[in-house]
Amino acid sequence: MTAIRAIRSKLVVTPRGVHPATVHVRNGVIEAVASYDDLPSGKHVYDAGESVVMPGLVDTHVHINEPGRTDWEGFETATRAAAAGGVTTLIDMPLNSIPATTSAAGLEAKRTAARKKCWVNVGFWGGVVPGNARELGALHRAGVFGFKCFLVPSGVREFAHVGEDDLRAALPKLAALGVPLLVHSELPGPIEEANRKLAKCDPTRYRNWLWSRPLEAETKAIEMMICLAREFKAQVHIVHVSSERSVPLIRRAKKERVRITAETCPHYLTFESGHILSGRTEFKCAPPIRDSRNKKRLWTALGNGAIDFVVSDHSPSPPAMKCLDTGDFFKAWGGISSLQLGLPAMWTRLRGRNYSFKHLVRWMCSGPAKLAGLETQKGTIAAGYDADIVIWNPEQRFTVEPKMIHHRHKLTPYAGHGWRGVVEATFLGGEMIYDRGRFEGGPRGALLRRGER
């Protein structure tokens, strides 16, 4: 690995704007952002030319699945994919691993599995499930960044969904601890009603999967979470907002000073239900990808701040679990593999929408860092911040092919499509870990704990 003393470019994205600059690095931290010609003497200066120099992405919604389901994804493969995609910090979700991160013992099992495997920095969310309210304090002391729950079945037996009574037991504790509760916001009732009507439908048609997860399931869940956040003065974060109808609820709650934030994902901002062909189960996720008007309004909500930021919800599985042979959307695993591809997906789609590199940093770097309480360390190019940096070419085009994907499994809806924006180099603490398709040195990512640097 090469420790860099300075990185310079004609396009450095800082809180002051996008301008030519030299980023000086010392002991893994940004020492100064100086003028373009202010270079240190000696070696170890990286000249990025006219490529973009940006903070490393922070992805707070990643399912790594190790231990227990490493055949789905593991720390080594997930973090290599992250490095190749310019992601330098990720926070792992508490489910799909065995054991789930619903106890301090479960967290320690995950840390043990992750040691010496991570190419980028990795932190952990804890889980809220029925009956584990007494574990929340111990998980907090052990360093989780906050907690996640499901309001509908999660898809794995180790992580049961919660009801309002469970939330009433957990939220006062989380409010006292000062950490967020991340919520998969769909309610079972509207989904069960919709599925009764679809009992004899063709399971290979995407529109039937779409209709099986109606908008009301999301909006009613968000309404409930807004009420509970207001009642307990708790910090609630709505994950993967998929519906335009959720946006006015979130915007109104923010104006009323309810402690609520929200995210969406690249696949909701990239794809449209009308273009998903029968049997193409690589597009299956929950909530589902909706229509073009919905996509347009999610972009608007992101632009005006109703939705705070964008993260991957990388939720991979072995290809067999996607039921490619039958094309059955109802039996296929509901998750999209995308950890490596979020930056070009977002850049390709935001071009022409009057958004800029600064928006990209807010949505994919500083915004997620703030949710995790890392906003004084990660997600910004400024003096005192960690020198976690991505360098990428915004003009270079490419097509996603399986051989370039570093996730454990190569199946992704992004494959075969043309994108713009190629990651050239990734630095972690001022050391190069990825350089134009090659990984440098070995895994050196830190296992992060809340409140520690």
C-alpha positions in Angstrom: 0.0 0.0 0.0 1.1 3.5 -0.8 0.7 6.3 1.9 -0.1 9.5 0.1 1.1 12.9 1.4 -1.1 14.9 -1.0 -3.8 14.5 -3.6 -4.5 17.2 -6.1 -7.1 17.7 -8.9 -8.9 20.4 -10.9 -12.1 19.0 -9.4 -11.9 18.7 -5.6 -15.4 18.6 -3.9 -15.2 20.5 -0.5 -17.8 22.3 1.6 -16.8 25.5 -0.1 -17.5 24.2 -3.6 -15.8 22.4 -6.4 -12.4 23.8 -7.3 -8.8 23.0 -8.1 -7.0 22.1 -4.9 -4.4 20.0 -3.2 -5.5 17.9 -0.2 -2.6 17.5 2.2 -2.6 14.3 4.3 -0.8 13.4 7.5 -1.1 10.3 9.7 -4.3 9.3 7.9 -6.1 12.6 8.4 -6.6 15.6 6.1 -4.2 18.2 7.3 -5.2 21.0 5.0 -7.0 21.8 1.7 -4.6 24.1 -0.1 -4.3 25.8 -3.4 -3.7 23.6 -6.5 0.0 24.5 -6.8 0.7 24.1 -3.1 2.5 20.7 -3.3 4.7 19.1 -0.6 8.3 18.3 -1.6 9.3 14.8 -2.2 7.3 11.8 -3.4 3.9 10.3 -2.7 1.8 13.0 -4.4 -1.2 11.7 -6.4 -2.2 13.9 -9.3 -5.8 13.1 -10.3 -5.8 15.5 -13.2 -9.4 16.4 -14.1 -10.9 13.4 -12.3 -13.2 14.2 -9.3 -11.7 14.0 -5.8 -14.4 13.4 -3.3 -14.9 12.0 0.2 -15.2 8.2 0.3 -18.8 7.1 0.2 -20.5 6.2 3.5 -23.1 3.4 3.0 -25.2 2.8 6.1 -27.4 0.1 4.7 -25.5 -3.0 3.8 -26.3 -6.7 4.4 -23.1 -8.6 4.7 -24.6 -11.8 6.1 -21.5 -13.2 7.8 -21.3 -15.4 9.9 -23.9 -18.0 9.1 -24.7 -17.0 5.5 -21.3 -16.2 4.1 -22.4 -18.1 0.9 -24.7 -15.1 0.3 -22.0 -12.5 1.0 -19.1 -12.1 3.4 -16.9 -9.4 4.9 -14.1 -9.9 2.4 -16.1 -9.9 -0.8 -18.5 -7.1 0.4 -15.7 -4.8 1.4 -13.7 -5.4 -1.7 -16.7 -4.5 -3.7 -17.1 -1.4 -1.5 -13.5 -0.3 -2.2 -13.9 -0.8 -5.9 -17.1 1.4 -5.8 -15.5 4.2 -3.8 -17.2 3.3 -0.5 -14.8 3.7 2.4 -17.2 3.2 5.3 -20.2 0.9 5.6 -22.5 0.0 8.5 -23.7 -3.6 8.4 -27.4 -4.5 9.0 -28.2 -6.8 12.0 -30.0 -9.5 10.0 -29.3 -12.3 7.6 -26.3 -13.3 9.6 -26.5 -16.2 12.1 -26.7 -15.2 14.9 -28.4 -11.9 14.2 -27.1 -8.8 15.9 -29.8 -8.7 18.5 -27.6 -9.3 21.5 -24.1 -8.3 22.6 -23.0 -11.9 22.0 -24.3 -11.7 18.5 -22.4 -8.5 17.9 -19.2 -10.1 19.2 -19.7 -13.1 16.9 -20.0 -10.7 13.9 -16.8 -8.8 15.0 -14.9 -12.0 15.3 -16.0 -13.1 11.8 -15.0 -9.7 10.4 -11.5 -9.4 11.9 -8.7 -9.1 9.3 -11.1 -9.4 6.4 -12.3 -5.8 5.8 -10.9 -3.7 3.0 -12.9 -0.6 4.3 -14.1 0.6 7.6 -17.1 -1.4 9.0 -19.5 -0.5 11.8 -22.7 -2.3 13.0 -26.3 -1.6 13.7 -28.1 -3.6 16.4 -31.5 -5.2 16.0 -34.8 -4.6 17.7 -36.9 -7.8 17.7 -39.8 -9.0 19.9 -38.5 -9.6 23.4 -35.0 -8.2 23.2 -35.6 -4.7 24.8 -33.3 -5.7 27.7 -30.5 -6.3 25.3 -30.5 -2.8 23.8 -28.4 -1.2 26.6 -25.7 -3.9 26.3 -25.6 -3.6 22.5 -25.2 0.2 22.9 -22.4 -0.1 25.3 -20.7 -2.6 22.9 -20.6 0.1 20.3 -23.5 -0.3 17.8 -24.4 2.9 15.9 -28.1 2.5 16.4 -30.8 -0.1 15.8 -32.9 -1.5 13.0 -36.3 -3.2 13.0 -38.9 -4.6 10.5 -42.6 -4.0 10.7 -43.2 -6.9 8.3 -41.6 -10.4 8.1 -37.9 -9.9 7.2 -37.5 -13.0 5.2 -35.2 -14.8 7.8 -36.4 -16.6 10.9 -33.7 -15.2 13.1 -35.0 -11.6 12.8 -38.7 -11.4 13.6 -40.7 -8.3 12.9 -42.1 -6.1 15.6 -45.5 -4.6 16.4 -46.5 -1.4 18.1 -46.2 -3.0 21.6 -42.6 -4.0 20.9 -41.8 -0.5 19.7 -43.4 1.1 22.8 -41.0 -1.1 24.9 -37.9 -0.2 22.8 -38.3 3.5 21.8 -38.1 5.0 25.3 -34.8 3.2 25.8 -33.4 4.3 22.4 -34.5 7.9 23.1 -32.6 7.8 26.4 -29.6 6.4 24.7 -29.7 9.0 21.9 -29.4 6.7 19.0 -31.7 6.2 15.9 -34.1 3.5 15.2 -34.0 2.5 11.5 -37.4 1.1 10.3 -38.4 -1.1 7.4 -41.7 0.7 7.1 -44.3 -1.6 5.6 -47.3 -2.9 7.6 -48.6 -6.4 7.1 -52.3 -5.6 6.9 -52.4 -3.9 3.4 -50.0 -6.5 2.0 -52.1 -9.4 3.3 -55.2 -7.9 1.8 -53.5 -7.3 -1.6 -52.2 -10.8 -1.7 -55.7 -12.3 -1.1 -56.8 -10.5 -4.3 -53.8 -11.8 -6.2 -54.2 -15.5 -5.1 -54.3 -16.8 -8.6 -52.1 -14.3 -10.4 -49.2 -15.1 -12.7 -46.2 -14.9 -10.4 -43.7 -14.2 -13.2 -45.3 -10.8 -14.1 -43.6 -8.0 -12.3 -46.8 -5.9 -12.0 -48.3 -8.6 -9.8 -45.4 -8.4 -7.4 -45.7 -4.6 -7.5 -49.4 -4.8 -6.6 -48.7 -7.2 -3.8 -46.8 -4.5 -1.9 -49.2 -1.5 -2.1 -48.4 2.1 -1.4 -50.6 2.0 1.6 -48.4 -0.6 3.4 -45.6 2.0 3.4 -47.6 5.1 4.1 -49.5 3.6 7.0 -46.3 2.4 8.5 -44.7 5.8 8.2 -47.7 7.4 9.8 -47.4 5.1 12.8 -43.7 5.7 13.1 -44.2 9.5 13.0 -46.7 9.2 15.8 -44.4 7.1 17.9 -41.4 9.3 17.3 -43.4 12.3 18.4 -44.7 10.6 21.5 -41.4 9.3 22.7 -39.2 12.1 21.3 -37.2 9.4 19.6 -35.0 9.6 16.5 -36.6 7.5 13.8 -35.1 6.9 10.4 -37.2 5.5 7.5 -35.1 3.2 5.3 -35.5 2.7 1.5 -38.5 5.0 0.9 -40.1 3.8 -2.3 -43.4 5.7 -2.6 -44.0 9.3 -3.6 -47.0 9.2 -1.2 -44.6 8.8 1.7 -42.9 12.1 1.0 -45.6 14.6 2.2 -45.9 12.7 5.5 -42.1 12.9 6.1 -41.9 16.6 5.0 -44.8 17.6 7.3 -43.3 15.7 10.2 -40.0 17.5 9.8 -41.7 20.9 9.8 -43.4 19.9 13.0 -39.9 19.1 14.4 -40.5 15.4 14.7 -37.1 13.7 14.8 -37.4 11.8 11.6 -35.1 11.3 8.6 -35.4 9.2 5.5 -33.3 7.5 2.8 -33.9 6.0 -0.6 -31.8 3.8 -2.8 -30.2 4.0 -6.3 -32.6 1.3 -7.7 -35.7 3.4 -6.9 -34.1 6.4 -8.6 -32.8 4.4 -11.6 -35.3 1.8 -12.7 -39.0 1.8 -13.5 -41.7 -0.9 -13.1 -42.8 -0.5 -16.7 -39.4 -1.6 -18.0 -39.1 -4.7 -15.9 -39.9 -7.8 -18.0 -41.6 -11.0 -16.8 -39.3 -13.3 -14.9 -36.6 -10.7 -14.3 -36.3 -11.5 -10.6 -33.0 -9.8 -10.2 -35.1 -6.6 -9.9 -37.1 -7.9 -7.0 -36.9 -6.0 -3.7 -39.2 -4.9 -1.0 -40.7 -2.3 -1.2 -40.8 -2.7 -4.9 -39.5 -0.5 -7.7 -42.5 1.6 -8.9 -43.4 3.6 -12.0 -41.7 6.5 -13.8 -43.8 9.2 -12.2 -43.0 7.8 -8.8 -39.3 7.8 -9.6 -39.4 11.5 -10.8 -41.1 12.6 -7.5 -38.5 10.7 -5.4 -35.8 12.7 -7.2 -37.7 15.9 -6.4 -38.0 14.8 -2.7 -34.3 14.2 -2.6 -33.5 17.5 -4.2 -35.7 19.5 -1.7 -34.5 17.6 1.4 -37.6 15.7 2.2 -35.5 12.5 1.6 -32.1 13.0 3.3 -29.7 10.7 1.4 -29.1 7.6 -0.7 -27.6 4.3 0.3 -27.5 0.9 -1.4 -29.6 -1.6 0.6 -27.1 -4.1 -0.8 -29.0 -7.4 0.0 -27.4 -10.2 -2.0 -28.2 -13.9 -2.2 -27.0 -17.0 -4.2 -28.5 -16.8 -7.7 -30.5 -19.9 -7.1 -32.5 -18.0 -4.5 -33.6 -15.6 -7.1 -35.6 -18.4 -8.9 -34.2 -17.6 -12.3 -35.4 -20.9 -13.6 -39.0 -20.2 -12.9 -39.0 -16.4 -12.8 -41.3 -16.5 -9.8 -41.3 -13.0 -8.1 -43.2 -14.2 -5.1 -40.7 -17.0 -4.2 -37.5 -15.2 -5.2 -35.3 -13.6 -2.6 -36.1 -9.9 -2.3 -32.9 -8.0 -2.5 -30.7 -6.2 -5.0 -26.9 -6.4 -5.3 -25.5 -3.0 -5.9 -22.8 -2.0 -3.3 -20.1 -1.5 -5.9 -22.3 0.4 -8.4 -24.1 3.1 -6.5 -21.8 6.0 -7.5 -22.1 5.5 -11.3 -25.8 4.7 -11.1 -26.5 7.9 -9.3 -24.2 10.1 -11.4 -25.6 8.7 -14.6 -29.2 9.5 -13.6 -28.6 12.9 -11.9 -26.9 14.4 -15.0 -29.3 16.8 -16.6 -31.3 17.2 -13.5 -29.6 20.4 -12.3 -27.7 18.6 -9.6 -24.0 18.7 -9.0 -21.0 16.9 -7.4 -22.0 18.7 -4.2 -25.4 17.1 -4.2 -23.7 13.7 -4.7 -21.5 14.3 -1.6 -24.4 15.3 0.5 -26.5 12.4 -0.5 -23.9 9.6 -0.5 -21.2 10.8 1.9 -22.0 13.5 4.5 -25.7 12.6 4.9 -25.2 8.9 5.8 -22.2 9.8 8.0 -24.5 12.1 10.0 -27.1 9.3 10.6 -24.3 7.1 12.1 -22.9 10.0 14.2 -19.7 10.1 12.1 -20.2 13.5 10.6 -17.1 15.0 12.3 -14.9 12.2 10.9 -16.3 10.9 7.6 -18.0 12.2 4.5 -16.2 15.6 4.0 -13.0 16.8 2.5 -11.8 19.3 5.1 -9.0 19.7 7.6 -9.4 17.2 10.5 -11.5 14.6 8.6 -10.2 11.1 7.9 -8.4 10.9 4.6 -10.9 8.4 3.1 -11.1 9.6 -0.5 -12.4 8.4 -3.8 -11.1 9.5 -7.2 -13.3 8.9 -10.2 -13.7 9.9 -13.8 -17.2 11.4 -14.4 -17.0 11.2 -18.2 -15.8 7.7 -18.7 -18.5 5.2 -19.8 -18.7 1.5 -19.1 -21.1 -1.4 -19.2 -21.5 -3.6 -16.1 -20.2 -7.1 -16.8 -20.0 -10.0 -14.4 -16.2 -10.2 -14.5 -15.8 -6.7 -13.1 -18.1 -7.2 -10.1 -16.5 -8.0 -6.7 -19.6 -9.0 -4.8 -19.6 -12.7 -4.1 -22.4 -13.2 -6.6 -22.6 -11.4 -9.9 -26.3 -11.2 -10.5 -27.5 -7.6 -10.4 -30.1 -5.6 -12.3 -27.4 -3.1 -13.2 -25.6 -5.7 -15.5 -25.7 -5.1 -19.2 -26.6 -1.4 -18.9 -24.3 1.5 -19.8 -23.2 3.9 -17.0 -21.0 6.9 -16.7 -18.4 7.4 -13.9 -15.5 5.1 -13.3 -13.8 4.8 -9.9 -10.1 5.1 -10.5 -8.6 5.0 -7.0 -9.8 4.6 -3.4 -7.8 5.8 -0.3 -8.4 4.7 3.3 -6.7 6.8 5.9 -4.5 8.2 3.2 -3.4 4.8 1.9 -4.3 3.6 -1.5 -6.4 0.4 -1.3 -7.8 0.3 -4.9 -6.1 1.4 -8.1 -7.8 1.0 -11.5 -9.0 -2.5 -11.0 -6.3 -3.7 -8.6 -6.4 -4.0 -4.9 -3.4 -2.7 -3.0 -1.8 -4.5 0.0 -4.3 -6.4 2.2 -7.4 -5.7 4.2 -6.8 -2.8 6.7 -10.3 -1.5 7.4 -11.2 -0.7 11.0 -14.1 -2.3 12.9 -15.8 0.9 14.1 -17.5 1.5 17.4 -19.9 4.3 18.2 -18.2 7.2 19.9 -14.6 6.0 19.1 -12.3 7.1 16.3 
